Amino acid sequence: MTISTAELAVRLLVFLFVLVGVPLSFVVMFRIMDYAANDTLVAQFSGRRNGRDTGQLNAYFERAGVEATTCTFCGSANGPDYAYCHNCQERLPN
């Protein structure tokens, strides 16, 4: 049984794809996931916020004289009936 040149070329291409292409695709996939994990949008919602909130609600509560609850995690002002912080979504103290 002899193998034609075209069939040999196809077999070699499949062999090279399995040997090189599949592991390379996993490396590329993990590099893309690593890049996405360092995205600023992911950092914004991951709970690792560095800055304090300087939002408009702080100024509103100060102007209105409303007793505001300050978040212990990010320092933002929240209304008296808020259960979770509007800025970082951490549970507020009672």
MDTraj code that builds the backbone (N, CA, C; nanometers):
import mdtraj as md
import numpy as np

residues = "MET THR ILE SER THR ALA GLU LEU ALA VAL ARG LEU LEU VAL PHE LEU PHE VAL LEU VAL GLY VAL PRO LEU SER PHE VAL VAL MET PHE ARG ILE MET ASP TYR ALA ALA ASN ASP THR LEU VAL ALA GLN PHE SER GLY ARG ARG ASN GLY ARG ASP THR GLY GLN LEU ASN ALA TYR PHE GLU ARG ALA GLY VAL GLU ALA THR THR CYS THR PHE CYS GLY SER ALA ASN GLY PRO ASP TYR ALA TYR CYS HIS ASN CYS GLN GLU ARG LEU PRO ASN".split()
xyz = np.array([
    [0.0841, -0.1165, 0.0000],
    [0.0000, 0.0000, 0.0000],
    [0.0891, 0.1235, 0.0000],
    [0.0718, 0.2041, -0.0988],
    [0.1523, 0.3256, -0.1100],
    [0.0650, 0.4473, -0.0811],
    [0.1303, 0.5503, -0.0294],
    [0.0615, 0.6740, 0.0034],
    [0.0993, 0.7773, -0.1015],
    [0.0000, 0.8456, -0.1523],
    [0.0277, 0.9475, -0.2533],
    [0.0905, 1.0695, -0.1863],
    [0.1469, 1.1553, -0.2671],
    [0.2112, 1.2768, -0.2168],
    [0.1101, 1.3700, -0.1519],
    [-0.0078, 1.3819, -0.2079],
    [-0.1112, 1.4689, -0.1511],
    [-0.1564, 1.4166, -0.0150],
    [-0.1756, 1.2855, -0.0041],
    [-0.2180, 1.2286, 0.1237],
    [-0.1094, 1.2442, 0.2291],
    [0.0160, 1.2287, 0.1897],
    [0.1281, 1.2482, 0.2814],
    [0.1342, 1.3938, 0.3290],
    [0.1098, 1.4876, 0.2400],
    [0.1102, 1.6296, 0.2770],
    [-0.0030, 1.6593, 0.3746],
    [-0.1197, 1.6036, 0.3511],
    [-0.2332, 1.6254, 0.4414],
    [-0.2032, 1.5655, 0.5782],
    [-0.1477, 1.4474, 0.5820],
    [-0.1148, 1.3835, 0.7096],
    [-0.0100, 1.4641, 0.7864],
    [0.0891, 1.5167, 0.7161],
    [0.1911, 1.5982, 0.7817],
    [0.1324, 1.7287, 0.8356],
    [0.0431, 1.7906, 0.7593],
    [-0.0212, 1.9130, 0.8076],
    [-0.1069, 1.8868, 0.9310],
    [-0.1806, 1.7773, 0.9325],
    [-0.2611, 1.7422, 1.0495],
    [-0.1702, 1.7144, 1.1687],
    [-0.0606, 1.6430, 1.1459],
    [0.0348, 1.6136, 1.2523],
    [0.0936, 1.7431, 1.3105],
    [0.1333, 1.8346, 1.2243],
    [0.1897, 1.9614, 1.2709],
    [0.0862, 2.0458, 1.3439],
    [-0.0372, 2.0426, 1.2970],
    [-0.1428, 2.1168, 1.3646],
    [-0.1648, 2.0628, 1.5054],
    [-0.1697, 1.9307, 1.5184],
    [-0.1909, 1.8699, 1.6500],
    [-0.0695, 1.8943, 1.7393],
    [0.0480, 1.8857, 1.6835],
    [0.1707, 1.9008, 1.7613],
    [0.1957, 2.0452, 1.8030],
    [0.1680, 2.1408, 1.7144],
    [0.2008, 2.2805, 1.7406],
    [0.0757, 2.3660, 1.7593],
    [-0.0233, 2.3502, 1.6770],
    [-0.1386, 2.4398, 1.6761],
    [-0.2241, 2.4337, 1.8011],
    [-0.2525, 2.3146, 1.8503],
    [-0.3394, 2.3010, 1.9673],
    [-0.2728, 2.3593, 2.0922],
    [-0.1477, 2.3235, 2.1256],
    [-0.0851, 2.3874, 2.2427],
    [-0.0691, 2.5390, 2.2256],
    [-0.0405, 2.5830, 2.1055],
    [-0.0259, 2.7258, 2.0814],
    [-0.1590, 2.7986, 2.1016],
    [-0.2689, 2.7352, 2.0640],
    [-0.3996, 2.7986, 2.0838],
    [-0.4301, 2.8126, 2.2332],
    [-0.3891, 2.7164, 2.3166],
    [-0.4090, 2.7287, 2.4610],
    [-0.3241, 2.8412, 2.5185],
    [-0.2016, 2.8549, 2.4711],
    [-0.1152, 2.9641, 2.5177],
    [-0.1773, 3.0988, 2.4805],
    [-0.2272, 3.1108, 2.3597],
    [-0.2903, 3.2356, 2.3161],
    [-0.4160, 3.2624, 2.3985],
    [-0.4946, 3.1594, 2.4271],
    [-0.6160, 3.1768, 2.5062],
    [-0.5822, 3.2268, 2.6469],
    [-0.4806, 3.1700, 2.7110],
    [-0.4435, 3.2133, 2.8448],
    [-0.3841, 3.3533, 2.8442],
    [-0.3136, 3.3915, 2.7385],
    [-0.2614, 3.5275, 2.7293],
    [-0.3761, 3.6277, 2.7144],
    [-0.4789, 3.5925, 2.6395],
    [-0.5957, 3.6805, 2.6253],
    [-0.6686, 3.6925, 2.7591],
    [-0.6829, 3.5818, 2.8324],
    [-0.7479, 3.5871, 2.9635],
    [-0.6655, 3.6706, 3.0616],
    [-0.5340, 3.6609, 3.0556],
    [-0.4475, 3.7409, 3.1414],
    [-0.4610, 3.8889, 3.1081],
    [-0.4689, 3.9205, 2.9803],
    [-0.4887, 4.0592, 2.9386],
    [-0.6236, 4.1117, 2.9870],
    [-0.7281, 4.0292, 2.9771],
    [-0.8611, 4.0720, 3.0196],
    [-0.8678, 4.0897, 3.1707],
    [-0.7937, 4.0106, 3.2461],
    [-0.7959, 4.0218, 3.3920],
    [-0.7329, 4.1517, 3.4386],
    [-0.6445, 4.2110, 3.3605],
    [-0.5801, 4.3359, 3.3971],
    [-0.6533, 4.4570, 3.3418],
    [-0.7721, 4.4377, 3.2905],
    [-0.8503, 4.5467, 3.2346],
    [-0.9019, 4.6365, 3.3466],
    [-0.9157, 4.7648, 3.3206],
    [-0.9609, 4.8579, 3.4232],
    [-1.1066, 4.8348, 3.4613],
    [-1.1879, 4.7878, 3.3684],
    [-1.3271, 4.7608, 3.4002],
    [-1.3387, 4.6451, 3.4986],
    [-1.2545, 4.5433, 3.4824],
    [-1.2547, 4.4315, 3.5762],
    [-1.2091, 4.4795, 3.7133],
    [-1.1067, 4.5628, 3.7183],
    [-1.0579, 4.6145, 3.8460],
    [-1.1621, 4.7028, 3.9131],
    [-1.2423, 4.7714, 3.8348],
    [-1.3434, 4.8601, 3.8915],
    [-1.4491, 4.7820, 3.9689],
    [-1.4866, 4.6645, 3.9225],
    [-1.5921, 4.5878, 3.9860],
    [-1.5425, 4.4683, 4.0659],
    [-1.4133, 4.4565, 4.0884],
    [-1.3604, 4.3414, 4.1607],
    [-1.3513, 4.3647, 4.3098],
    [-1.3832, 4.4853, 4.3570],
    [-1.3768, 4.5126, 4.4989],
    [-1.2425, 4.5647, 4.5446],
    [-1.1485, 4.5826, 4.4542],
    [-1.0160, 4.6321, 4.4902],
    [-1.0037, 4.7775, 4.4474],
    [-1.0842, 4.8628, 4.5011],
    [-1.0811, 5.0037, 4.4643],
    [-0.9835, 5.0751, 4.5556],
    [-0.8994, 5.1583, 4.4985],
    [-0.7989, 5.2284, 4.5776],
    [-0.8449, 5.3665, 4.6195],
    [-0.9143, 5.4361, 4.5324],
    [-0.9510, 5.5734, 4.5602],
    [-1.0782, 5.5843, 4.6421],
    [-1.0907, 5.6969, 4.7093],
    [-1.2118, 5.7249, 4.7843],
    [-1.3134, 5.7894, 4.6922],
    [-1.4403, 5.7731, 4.7253],
    [-1.5468, 5.8271, 4.6427],
    [-1.5564, 5.9784, 4.6627],
    [-1.5584, 6.0502, 4.5538],
    [-1.5786, 6.1949, 4.5596],
    [-1.7018, 6.2295, 4.4773],
    [-1.8006, 6.1440, 4.4858],
    [-1.9189, 6.1568, 4.4016],
    [-2.0144, 6.2645, 4.4465],
    [-2.1204, 6.2783, 4.3725],
    [-2.2188, 6.3828, 4.3968],
    [-2.3055, 6.3531, 4.5179],
    [-2.3216, 6.2261, 4.5549],
    [-2.4037, 6.1965, 4.6713],
    [-2.3417, 6.2492, 4.7995],
    [-2.2084, 6.2468, 4.8095],
    [-2.1433, 6.3042, 4.9275],
    [-2.1815, 6.4502, 4.9417],
    [-2.1724, 6.5269, 4.8358],
    [-2.2048, 6.6692, 4.8389],
    [-2.3537, 6.6900, 4.8661],
    [-2.4369, 6.6048, 4.8110],
    [-2.5815, 6.6177, 4.8332],
    [-2.6147, 6.5992, 4.9807],
    [-2.5605, 6.4937, 5.0416],
    [-2.5900, 6.4679, 5.1821],
    [-2.5372, 6.5799, 5.2717],
    [-2.4216, 6.6356, 5.2383],
    [-2.3667, 6.7466, 5.3170],
    [-2.4555, 6.8706, 5.3051],
    [-2.4992, 6.9027, 5.1824],
    [-2.5841, 7.0196, 5.1602],
    [-2.7207, 7.0038, 5.2258],
    [-2.7784, 6.8858, 5.2143],
    [-2.9133, 6.8632, 5.2640],
    [-2.9178, 6.8426, 5.4154],
    [-2.8028, 6.8193, 5.4763],
    [-2.7997, 6.7961, 5.6196],
    [-2.8586, 6.6622, 5.6598],
    [-2.8589, 6.5653, 5.5669],
    [-2.9123, 6.4322, 5.5942],
    [-2.8042, 6.3508, 5.6647],
    [-2.8456, 6.2751, 5.7643],
    [-2.7527, 6.1858, 5.8353],
    [-2.7087, 6.0760, 5.7391],
    [-2.5870, 6.0829, 5.6938],
    [-2.5367, 5.9874, 5.5960],
    [-2.4514, 5.8817, 5.6652],
    [-2.4617, 5.7597, 5.6169],
    [-2.3780, 5.6503, 5.6654],
    [-2.2540, 5.6438, 5.5770],
    [-2.1381, 5.6469, 5.6377],
    [-2.0132, 5.6414, 5.5618],
    [-1.9686, 5.4969, 5.5477],
    [-1.9356, 5.4577, 5.4279],
    [-1.8880, 5.3226, 5.4004],
    [-1.7476, 5.3062, 5.4592],
    [-1.7262, 5.1976, 5.5306],
    [-1.5947, 5.1738, 5.5907],
    [-1.4936, 5.1248, 5.4882],
    [-1.5416, 5.0775, 5.3748],
    [-1.4506, 5.0240, 5.2731],
    [-1.3984, 5.1330, 5.1801],
    [-1.4879, 5.2174, 5.1271],
    [-1.4452, 5.3173, 5.0283],
    [-1.4633, 5.4607, 5.0754],
    [-1.5366, 5.4830, 5.1861],
    [-1.5516, 5.6163, 5.2407],
    [-1.6609, 5.7002, 5.1792],
    [-1.7450, 5.6430, 5.0959],
    [-1.8494, 5.7228, 5.0324],
    [-1.9693, 5.7370, 5.1260],
    [-2.0424, 5.8467, 5.1089],
    [-2.1609, 5.8727, 5.1892],
    [-2.2798, 5.8012, 5.1272],
    [-2.3625, 5.7440, 5.2138],
    [-2.4809, 5.6718, 5.1704],
    [-2.5988, 5.7165, 5.2557],
    [-2.7166, 5.7054, 5.2016],
    [-2.8365, 5.7458, 5.2718],
    [-2.8616, 5.6615, 5.3957],
    [-2.9472, 5.7076, 5.4860],
    [-2.9724, 5.6342, 5.6101],
    [-3.0430, 5.5005, 5.5893],
    [-3.1140, 5.4845, 5.4787],
    [-3.1849, 5.3596, 5.4534],
    [-3.1123, 5.2670, 5.3566],
    [-2.9881, 5.2992, 5.3223],
    [-2.9106, 5.2148, 5.2305],
    [-2.8577, 5.0936, 5.3060],
    [-2.8728, 4.9760, 5.2478],
    [-2.8166, 4.8542, 5.3067],
    [-2.6784, 4.8253, 5.2482],
    [-2.6559, 4.8682, 5.1233],
    [-2.5290, 4.8460, 5.0554],
    [-2.4767, 4.9788, 5.0030],
    [-2.3468, 4.9916, 4.9977],
    [-2.2838, 5.1143, 4.9494],
    [-2.3141, 5.1328, 4.8007],
    [-2.3477, 5.2550, 4.7618],
    [-2.3771, 5.2821, 4.6210],
    [-2.2514, 5.2805, 4.5357],
    [-2.1352, 5.2923, 4.5971],
    [-2.0095, 5.3015, 4.5233],
    [-1.9403, 5.1661, 4.5057],
    [-1.9247, 5.0915, 4.6139],
    [-1.8483, 4.9656, 4.6059],
    [-1.9333, 4.8417, 4.6349],
    [-2.0596, 4.8596, 4.6667],
    [-2.1556, 4.7520, 4.6925],
    [-2.1185, 4.6660, 4.8140],
    [-2.0412, 4.7203, 4.9060],
    [-2.0131, 4.6511, 5.0318],
    [-2.1314, 4.6722, 5.1263],
    [-2.1539, 4.5772, 5.2156],
    [-2.2629, 4.5889, 5.3129],
    [-2.2265, 4.6975, 5.4129],
    [-2.3222, 4.7863, 5.4405],
    [-2.2991, 4.8967, 5.5329],
    [-2.3249, 4.8532, 5.6762],
    [-2.2528, 4.9133, 5.7712],
    [-2.2790, 4.8792, 5.9117],
    [-2.4173, 4.9288, 5.9533],
    [-2.4779, 4.8584, 6.0460],
    [-2.6132, 4.8947, 6.0930],
    [-2.6103, 5.0150, 6.1815],
])
top = md.Topology()
chain = top.add_chain()
for i, resn in enumerate(residues, 1):
    res = top.add_residue(resn, chain, resSeq=i)
    for name in ("N", "CA", "C"):
        top.add_atom(name, md.element.get_by_symbol(name[0]), res)
traj = md.Trajectory(xyz[None], top)
